């Protein structure tokens, strides 16, 4: 017999949909592509800033910039089942993913994702 707490730990968010194996695979592909695009946007800025370093102390400004960007990206790109609809909603709102990128997700998930994106507008 399964204890109630074991069930509760597995599904702590009753309002979140259950993700099938194929939906998780589709979500991972879309998530990884969005994260890669986000990181590729950081590279030119880092190169630009690095090329302007003339003083050793300016290295720490670059380090601070990278730390801040990493924290922003980590907060935004949280790949947990309980957060995926909110994450994709935000990425959709920001234009980091398109609905085509989310093919393979069920209509129930797409509806929640669109709802989050609409809320953010």
VMD Tcl script that draws the C-alpha trace (Angstrom):
set ca {
  {0.00 0.00 0.00}
  {1.28 3.47 -0.84}
  {1.32 6.09 1.86}
  {-0.41 9.44 1.13}
  {2.84 11.31 1.60}
  {4.56 9.27 -1.11}
  {1.81 10.16 -3.57}
  {1.90 13.78 -2.49}
  {5.67 14.00 -3.11}
  {5.29 12.56 -6.59}
  {2.49 14.91 -7.62}
  {2.78 18.02 -5.44}
  {0.99 20.30 -7.89}
  {-2.52 19.09 -8.53}
  {-3.18 21.76 -11.19}
  {-0.22 20.71 -13.30}
  {-0.89 18.24 -16.11}
  {0.75 14.85 -16.31}
  {3.39 14.67 -19.04}
  {3.62 11.55 -21.20}
  {7.00 10.18 -22.20}
  {6.62 11.52 -25.76}
  {5.53 14.94 -24.45}
  {8.56 15.06 -22.15}
  {10.81 14.30 -25.12}
  {9.16 17.05 -27.20}
  {9.36 19.46 -24.28}
  {13.05 18.67 -23.76}
  {13.81 19.36 -27.43}
  {11.97 22.69 -27.36}
  {13.53 23.64 -24.02}
  {17.08 22.78 -25.11}
  {16.67 24.74 -28.37}
  {15.35 27.80 -26.50}
  {18.17 27.61 -23.95}
  {20.74 27.29 -26.71}
  {19.32 30.38 -28.47}
  {19.40 32.30 -25.19}
  {23.02 31.36 -24.54}
  {24.05 32.19 -28.11}
  {22.69 35.70 -27.55}
  {25.07 36.12 -24.62}
  {28.20 35.19 -26.58}
  {28.51 38.33 -28.75}
  {27.95 40.58 -25.74}
  {30.65 38.74 -23.79}
  {33.05 39.00 -26.72}
  {32.33 42.71 -27.07}
  {32.86 43.34 -23.37}
  {35.99 41.19 -23.24}
  {37.53 43.04 -26.18}
  {37.13 46.32 -24.28}
  {38.95 45.17 -21.15}
  {42.04 47.30 -20.59}
  {42.46 47.05 -16.86}
  {42.61 43.86 -14.76}
  {39.85 45.21 -12.52}
  {37.50 45.25 -15.53}
  {37.67 41.46 -15.55}
  {35.40 41.46 -12.52}
  {32.83 43.57 -14.36}
  {32.70 40.88 -17.03}
  {32.46 38.21 -14.36}
  {29.60 40.12 -12.71}
  {27.77 40.41 -16.04}
  {28.13 36.68 -16.69}
  {26.97 35.80 -13.18}
  {23.90 38.00 -13.53}
  {23.01 36.55 -16.93}
  {23.50 33.00 -15.63}
  {21.17 33.71 -12.71}
  {18.54 35.24 -15.01}
  {18.71 32.30 -17.39}
  {18.64 29.77 -14.55}
  {15.53 31.41 -13.08}
  {13.81 31.55 -16.44}
  {14.81 28.13 -17.75}
  {13.68 25.81 -14.97}
  {13.10 22.35 -16.43}
  {10.87 20.75 -13.82}
  {7.56 19.13 -14.72}
  {5.83 21.35 -12.21}
  {7.15 24.50 -13.95}
  {7.16 23.59 -17.64}
  {3.88 25.25 -18.61}
  {4.97 28.50 -16.94}
  {8.46 28.28 -18.46}
  {7.14 27.64 -21.97}
  {4.52 30.33 -21.52}
  {7.21 32.87 -20.69}
  {9.45 31.67 -23.52}
  {6.50 31.91 -25.93}
  {5.74 35.43 -24.69}
  {9.39 36.46 -25.16}
  {9.56 34.90 -28.61}
  {12.16 32.36 -27.52}
  {9.90 29.51 -28.67}
  {7.19 29.39 -31.29}
  {4.13 27.21 -31.13}
  {5.67 25.05 -33.88}
  {8.57 24.33 -31.51}
  {6.06 22.87 -29.07}
  {4.67 20.29 -31.49}
  {4.26 16.98 -29.76}
  {2.67 18.51 -26.67}
  {-0.95 17.79 -25.93}
  {-3.59 20.43 -26.44}
  {-4.09 20.62 -22.65}
  {-0.46 21.72 -22.19}
  {-0.56 24.09 -25.17}
  {-3.69 25.74 -23.78}
  {-1.96 26.34 -20.42}
  {1.18 27.63 -22.15}
  {-0.83 30.05 -24.29}
  {-2.69 31.18 -21.19}
  {0.58 32.04 -19.42}
  {1.87 33.89 -22.50}
  {-1.40 35.85 -22.75}
  {-1.24 36.72 -19.06}
  {2.25 38.18 -19.51}
  {1.17 40.50 -22.35}
}
mol new
graphics top color blue
foreach p $ca { graphics top sphere $p radius 0.5 }
foreach p [lrange $ca 0 end-1] q [lrange $ca 1 end] { graphics top cylinder $p $q radius 0.2 }
display resetview
